[in-house]
Amino acid sequence: MTGAPEPFWIDAAEAVTAVIFASAILQNFVMIAQLAIAASALRARPVVDSVLLERRSRGLLPSISVIAPAFNEERTILVSLRSMLSLNYEKLEIIIVNDGSSDATFAKLATAYDLAPILEPLPVLLPHKPVRGVYRSRVDDRLIVIDKVNGGKADAQNAAINLSRASYFCIVDGDTILERDALLRAAQPFLEDPRTIAVGGALRVANGLDIRDGRVEGVRVSSRFLPRVQIVEYLRSFLMARLAWTQLNALMIISGAFGLFRRDVVVEIGGYATGSLGEDLDIVVRLHRHMLERRRDYRIGFVPEPACWTEVPESLTVLGRQRSRWQVGALQCFFQNKRMALNPRYTWVGTLGFGHIILVDLLGPILEVLGYFTLPLFWLFGALSWTHLAAFAALVFGLGTFTSIASLMLAEFQLRPYPAPGDLAKLGSAAILENFGYRQLHNFWRLRGWWHYLTSQNSWGEMPRLGFQSD
């Protein structure tokens, strides 16, 4: 004699639990695989001294335009510009785009660098908002400033690409401090492999550092929790994930804070999409699509050495706004290029790259937030055993902590980005604590990004700058 059938809601609860568990297991498996690939790639890639790198590259380096869109960057623009002008790179021009700032960004540039108007017309290859004026510095003729109507970061970048005369351009943020050898290192993949069309570089968090004459004076970990946890995120993202994807030629994003591109190929695809909130993801996906659909051989690379330092949000409000915007940008990019998703025609980009976007960006926040509410309820009403609930918690917190700590150890052994005694312990504690509150809040921000996408609330919002210390 058989027992009574399980109630329908019990079966439904088991199905939901299985999906949530499967998603968590798969995400953690992917992170562990990325960690292994990144570790292998770093061991096979010796760090070359910048002096030797310069000597080896002499006479071979292409011309580069450094492009920095600036909107209300009065607190950081002069410091950032000093770091650009001190770059160890000979064939260099710098184009700052004042994108309709309402503060003193343009006035500070004009005063500090004695800007004089250029009367020649601006070429129009890529679309952008009207330009009010183009200026060249009488202090350093490598510097050009475009003053234009506000149109957003992508729009400003298009205007600068139109003006650029170099073979390659480097996109940076107006609050970025570049390492002196950043361009020298980022240019190496182009020299080593002529198929290369874009290269990303590693970012580090600048909050709390002393900046003098556009240079970082001693590297240390911030004393505040939010910058610390973002340091862990950046190391996990840049050192582990992006380096791993590069080995498969399926790198899906090059940070808008530092990326080097071949100008002619970007012009071919129509430049940056001015309506995108994730222009750094969008441009790379469109480059992949363009090259694969035309069956052209190409590479998109990444250099793991520190390329630049950038200011990150120090308040939950600003950080939440940033992460919701990133989520909107990822959704925009996915649905605009959905034909590539899981399509073997697009090689690893379509199968693994877009598969990862589906798993992490589309389903990830929905399923994880769903798990926060449903699994405790299922346990409370007897549809889920305590053993299964504890196993899920151990999976989410244990493996998440493991990948973060392992990323920190990999960085320490290979690159030593934070050499001060005790810094690794501080970051390790942040990697553990992020699982208790921060990670959950982060998923709610991403879920809010889903809502903003569905309701077409696609605005950039503001990110107030604190400015760099001691400069």
C-alpha positions in Angstrom: 0.0 0.0 0.0 1.5 3.3 -1.1 1.4 6.5 0.9 -0.6 9.6 0.0 0.9 11.6 -2.8 2.9 14.7 -1.9 0.9 18.0 -2.1 1.5 19.9 -5.3 3.2 22.8 -3.5 5.8 20.4 -2.1 6.7 19.3 -5.7 6.8 22.9 -6.8 9.1 23.8 -3.9 11.5 21.0 -4.7 11.6 22.1 -8.3 12.4 25.8 -7.4 15.0 24.6 -4.9 16.6 22.4 -7.6 16.9 25.3 -10.0 18.3 27.7 -7.4 20.9 25.0 -6.3 21.8 24.3 -9.9 22.4 28.0 -10.7 24.6 28.4 -7.6 26.6 25.3 -8.3 27.2 26.3 -11.9 28.2 29.8 -11.0 30.7 28.6 -8.5 32.0 26.0 -10.9 32.6 28.6 -13.5 34.5 30.8 -11.0 36.7 27.9 -9.9 37.4 27.1 -13.6 38.3 30.8 -14.3 40.6 30.8 -11.3 42.5 27.7 -12.6 42.8 29.1 -16.1 44.0 32.5 -14.8 46.6 30.9 -12.5 48.0 28.9 -15.4 48.1 31.9 -17.7 49.9 34.0 -15.0 52.5 31.3 -14.4 53.2 31.1 -18.1 53.5 34.9 -18.4 56.6 36.4 -16.9 56.4 40.0 -15.6 58.8 42.1 -17.7 60.6 45.1 -16.2 59.3 48.3 -17.8 62.8 49.5 -18.7 63.5 46.3 -20.6 60.0 46.5 -22.1 60.7 50.1 -23.4 64.1 49.0 -24.8 62.6 46.0 -26.6 59.7 48.1 -28.0 61.7 51.1 -29.2 60.8 52.1 -32.8 57.9 49.7 -33.0 55.2 51.4 -30.9 52.1 52.7 -32.7 50.7 56.2 -32.2 48.0 56.4 -29.5 45.4 59.0 -28.6 44.4 58.9 -24.9 40.7 59.9 -24.8 39.2 61.0 -21.5 35.5 62.1 -21.3 34.9 64.5 -18.4 31.6 65.4 -16.9 31.8 67.5 -13.7 35.3 66.2 -12.9 36.7 69.4 -11.4 38.0 67.6 -8.3 40.1 65.1 -10.2 40.6 66.2 -13.8 43.9 68.1 -13.3 45.5 65.2 -11.3 44.3 62.7 -13.8 45.7 64.8 -16.7 49.1 65.1 -15.0 49.3 61.3 -14.9 48.4 61.2 -18.7 51.0 63.7 -19.6 53.7 61.8 -17.7 53.1 58.5 -19.5 56.2 56.8 -20.7 55.1 56.8 -24.4 56.5 58.9 -27.2 53.8 58.8 -29.9 51.1 60.3 -27.8 48.2 62.8 -28.0 45.7 63.4 -25.2 42.1 64.4 -26.0 40.0 65.6 -23.0 36.3 65.9 -23.8 34.4 68.4 -21.6 30.9 66.8 -22.0 28.7 69.7 -21.0 30.0 70.0 -17.4 28.1 72.3 -15.1 31.1 72.8 -12.7 34.5 74.3 -13.3 36.0 71.3 -15.2 36.6 73.3 -18.4 37.7 76.5 -16.6 40.3 74.6 -14.6 41.7 73.0 -17.8 41.7 76.4 -19.7 43.5 78.1 -16.8 46.1 75.4 -16.1 47.0 74.6 -19.7 46.4 77.9 -21.5 44.0 76.6 -24.0 43.8 78.3 -27.4 41.0 77.6 -30.0 41.6 75.5 -33.1 39.7 76.9 -36.0 39.8 73.8 -38.3 36.5 71.9 -38.5 36.0 68.7 -36.6 35.7 65.6 -38.9 32.3 63.7 -38.6 32.7 60.0 -38.9 30.8 59.0 -35.8 27.6 60.6 -34.4 27.8 62.9 -31.4 26.2 66.0 -29.9 27.2 69.5 -31.1 30.8 70.7 -30.4 31.1 74.2 -29.0 34.9 74.5 -29.5 38.2 72.6 -29.9 41.3 73.9 -28.1 45.0 73.1 -28.0 47.2 73.7 -25.0 50.0 76.3 -25.3 51.7 74.7 -22.4 51.9 71.2 -23.9 50.9 70.8 -27.5 50.0 67.1 -27.0 46.9 68.2 -25.2 43.6 68.9 -27.0 40.3 69.8 -25.3 36.9 69.4 -26.9 34.1 71.4 -25.3 30.7 70.0 -26.3 27.0 69.7 -25.4 26.3 66.9 -22.9 25.6 63.6 -24.6 27.0 61.0 -22.2 30.2 59.1 -22.1 29.8 57.2 -25.4 28.8 60.4 -27.2 31.9 62.1 -25.9 34.1 59.2 -26.9 32.8 59.3 -30.5 33.6 63.0 -30.7 37.2 62.4 -29.6 37.6 59.4 -32.0 36.6 61.7 -34.9 39.3 64.2 -33.9 42.0 61.6 -33.3 44.7 61.0 -35.8 46.4 58.1 -34.1 46.2 54.5 -35.2 45.0 53.4 -31.8 43.0 55.1 -29.0 43.0 54.5 -25.3 39.8 55.2 -23.4 40.2 56.4 -19.7 38.0 58.0 -17.2 38.3 61.6 -16.1 39.1 60.4 -12.5 41.8 57.8 -13.6 45.4 57.8 -12.5 47.5 56.0 -15.0 50.7 54.0 -14.2 53.6 55.5 -16.1 54.1 52.4 -18.1 50.4 51.6 -18.7 50.4 52.3 -22.4 53.7 50.6 -22.9 52.3 47.4 -21.4 48.9 47.6 -23.1 50.5 48.1 -26.5 52.5 44.8 -26.2 49.7 42.5 -27.4 49.4 44.6 -30.6 53.1 44.2 -31.2 53.1 40.5 -30.4 50.1 39.6 -32.5 48.9 41.8 -35.4 45.5 40.3 -35.2 44.8 42.1 -31.9 42.1 44.8 -32.2 41.5 45.7 -28.5 43.3 45.2 -25.1 42.0 45.8 -21.6 44.1 46.5 -18.5 43.7 45.9 -14.8 42.2 48.5 -12.5 43.1 49.3 -8.9 41.1 51.3 -6.3 42.6 54.7 -5.6 40.4 55.7 -2.6 42.5 56.6 0.4 45.8 56.8 -1.5 48.1 59.9 -1.6 48.5 61.2 -5.1 51.3 63.6 -5.9 52.0 65.1 -9.4 49.6 62.5 -10.9 51.5 59.5 -9.3 50.5 57.2 -6.5 52.7 57.7 -3.5 52.7 54.3 -1.8 50.1 51.7 -2.2 47.9 50.7 0.7 44.4 49.4 1.4 41.7 51.9 2.2 40.5 52.1 5.9 36.9 52.0 4.8 34.9 48.8 4.2 33.2 49.8 0.9 36.4 50.6 -1.0 38.0 47.4 0.5 35.2 45.1 -0.7 35.4 46.7 -4.1 39.2 46.0 -4.2 38.3 42.3 -3.7 35.7 42.6 -6.5 38.2 44.2 -8.8 40.9 41.6 -8.2 38.4 38.8 -8.7 37.0 40.4 -11.8 40.2 41.6 -13.5 42.8 39.2 -12.4 40.7 36.0 -12.4 37.7 36.4 -14.8 39.0 38.6 -17.5 42.4 36.9 -17.7 40.6 33.6 -18.0 38.2 34.7 -20.8 41.2 36.1 -22.7 42.7 32.6 -23.0 39.5 31.6 -25.0 39.4 34.9 -27.0 35.9 35.4 -25.4 36.6 38.5 -23.3 33.2 40.2 -23.2 34.1 43.6 -21.5 37.0 46.0 -21.4 36.6 48.5 -18.6 35.6 52.0 -19.6 38.3 53.2 -17.2 41.1 51.8 -19.3 41.0 50.2 -22.7 43.1 50.3 -25.9 41.5 49.9 -29.3 42.4 49.9 -33.0 40.7 53.0 -34.3 39.8 51.8 -37.8 37.9 48.8 -36.6 35.9 50.8 -34.1 35.0 53.3 -36.9 33.9 50.3 -39.0 31.3 49.3 -36.4 30.0 52.9 -36.0 31.8 53.8 -32.8 30.2 53.7 -29.4 26.4 53.2 -29.0 25.2 56.5 -27.6 22.1 55.0 -26.0 23.9 52.3 -24.0 24.5 52.4 -20.2 27.2 49.7 -20.6 29.2 51.1 -23.5 32.3 49.2 -22.4 30.5 45.9 -22.6 28.6 46.9 -25.8 31.7 48.0 -27.8 33.5 44.7 -27.1 30.5 42.5 -28.0 29.9 44.4 -31.2 33.6 44.0 -32.1 33.3 40.3 -31.6 30.1 40.2 -33.7 31.6 42.3 -36.5 34.7 40.2 -36.8 33.0 36.8 -36.5 30.3 37.6 -39.0 32.9 38.6 -41.5 35.1 35.6 -40.7 38.1 37.8 -39.9 40.8 36.5 -37.7 41.3 38.7 -34.6 42.2 38.8 -30.9 40.9 40.8 -27.9 43.5 40.7 -25.1 44.1 41.7 -21.5 47.2 42.7 -19.5 47.0 41.8 -15.8 49.6 44.2 -14.6 48.2 47.3 -12.8 47.4 49.8 -15.6 45.5 52.5 -13.7 43.9 53.6 -10.5 40.3 54.8 -10.2 38.0 56.3 -7.6 35.2 54.0 -6.5 32.0 55.0 -4.6 32.2 55.3 -0.8 28.5 55.5 -0.1 25.8 52.8 -0.5 23.6 55.2 -2.4 26.1 56.0 -5.1 27.4 52.4 -5.3 23.9 51.0 -5.6 23.1 53.5 -8.4 26.3 52.4 -10.2 25.6 48.7 -9.9 21.9 49.1 -11.0 23.2 51.0 -14.0 25.7 48.3 -14.8 22.9 45.8 -14.7 20.8 47.8 -17.2 23.8 48.1 -19.5 24.3 44.3 -19.4 20.6 43.7 -20.2 20.7 46.2 -23.0 23.7 44.6 -24.6 22.3 41.1 -24.2 18.9 41.7 -25.8 20.4 43.9 -28.6 22.7 41.0 -29.5 20.6 38.0 -28.4 21.1 36.2 -31.8 24.6 35.5 -30.6 23.5 33.8 -27.4 24.4 30.1 -27.3 25.0 30.2 -31.0 28.0 28.1 -32.1 28.4 30.3 -35.1 29.9 32.9 -32.7 32.5 30.4 -31.3 33.3 30.7 -27.6 31.9 34.2 -27.5 28.4 32.9 -28.3 28.4 29.7 -26.3 30.5 30.5 -23.2 30.6 34.3 -23.2 26.9 34.8 -23.7 26.1 31.7 -21.6 27.9 33.4 -18.7 25.9 36.6 -19.2 22.7 34.5 -19.1 23.8 32.7 -16.0 25.2 35.6 -14.1 23.5 38.8 -15.4 20.1 37.6 -16.5 19.3 34.8 -14.1 21.8 35.3 -11.3 20.2 38.2 -9.3 16.7 36.8 -9.9 17.4 33.3 -8.6 19.7 34.4 -5.8 17.2 36.9 -4.4 14.4 34.3 -4.9 16.5 31.9 -2.8 16.9 34.4 0.0 13.1 34.4 0.6 11.9 31.0 -0.6 14.4 28.6 0.9 13.9 29.7 4.5 10.1 29.5 3.9 10.4 26.0 2.4 12.3 24.9 5.4 9.9 26.6 7.8 6.9 24.7 6.3 8.7 21.4 6.0 9.3 21.4 2.2 13.1 21.6 2.6 15.2 19.8 5.1 17.6 21.6 7.4 20.4 19.7 5.8 19.6 21.1 2.3 19.2 24.6 3.6 22.6 24.4 5.4 24.2 22.9 2.2 22.9 25.8 0.2 24.3 28.4 2.7 27.6 26.6 2.7 27.7 26.5 -1.1 26.9 30.2 -1.5 29.1 31.5 1.4 31.9 28.9 1.4 32.7 28.7 -2.3 32.2 32.5 -2.7 34.7 33.1 0.0 37.1 30.5 -1.4 37.2 32.1 -4.9 37.7 35.6 -3.4 40.6 34.5 -1.1 42.1 32.4 -3.9 42.1 35.5 -6.2 43.8 37.5 -3.5 46.5 34.8 -3.0 47.0 34.6 -6.8 47.5 38.4 -7.0 49.8 38.3 -4.0 52.0 35.5 -5.4 52.2 36.8 -8.9 51.9 40.6 -8.9 52.0 41.8 -5.2 49.5 44.7 -5.9 49.3 45.6 -2.1 52.8 45.1 -0.6 52.2 46.7 2.8 52.2 44.2 5.8 48.7 43.3 6.9 47.0 44.4 3.6 46.3 40.9 2.6 44.6 40.2 5.9 42.5 43.3 5.6 41.3 42.3 2.2 40.8 38.7 3.3 38.5 39.9 6.1 36.6 42.0 3.5 36.3 38.9 1.3 34.6 37.0 4.1 32.4 39.8 5.4 31.1 40.6 1.9 29.0 37.4 2.1 27.0 38.7 5.1 25.0 41.6 3.9 27.0 43.2 1.1 26.4 40.4 -1.4 22.7 40.3 -0.7 22.4 44.1 -1.0 24.4 43.9 -4.3 21.9 41.4 -5.7 19.0 43.7 -4.7 20.7 46.5 -6.6 21.0 44.3 -9.6 17.4 43.3 -9.4 16.5 47.0 -9.3 18.5 47.3 -12.5 16.2 44.7 -14.0 13.2 46.8 -13.0 14.8 49.9 -14.4 15.4 48.1 -17.7 11.9 46.8 -17.9 10.4 50.2 -17.1 12.9 52.1 -19.4 14.4 54.1 -16.5 17.7 54.3 -18.3 19.6 57.2 -16.9 23.2 57.6 -15.8 22.6 59.3 -12.5 25.5 61.2 -10.8 28.6 59.9 -9.1 30.0 62.6 -6.8 33.8 62.7 -6.7 35.7 62.9 -3.5 38.9 63.9 -5.2 42.4 62.5 -4.7 44.2 63.1 -1.4 47.3 65.3 -1.1 47.1 66.7 -4.6 
